[in-house]
Amino acid sequence: MTPVWADGGYAGRVQVWARKALDLAVTIVKRSDGLRGFVVLPRRWVVERTFAWLVRYRRLARI
């Protein structure tokens, strides 16, 4: 299984589907309710960096 990190919005059915259909080990990175303001979450920067790379190329941002 390939490890994948995802936001809390992907917990539940998507997590189960990814494990069965795509053979991915999805780990949900959740934010603590007691935290306020900006807090760096573990492995979250990888997702944000990937989105930044995709948006950088204008062809991908246009419809």
C-alpha angles and dihedrals in degrees: 000000000000116000116238129179121213141177121260090259090072095057118117124022096012090053092052092045092051091052094050103035103031102025092235126151101221117200115193115220107207129188117234114247092225094061122096129194126001115349125170109236121206114267091355091110089065091061093044092049091051092051090049091053092050094048090048090070104072095204090067092050096055128081 
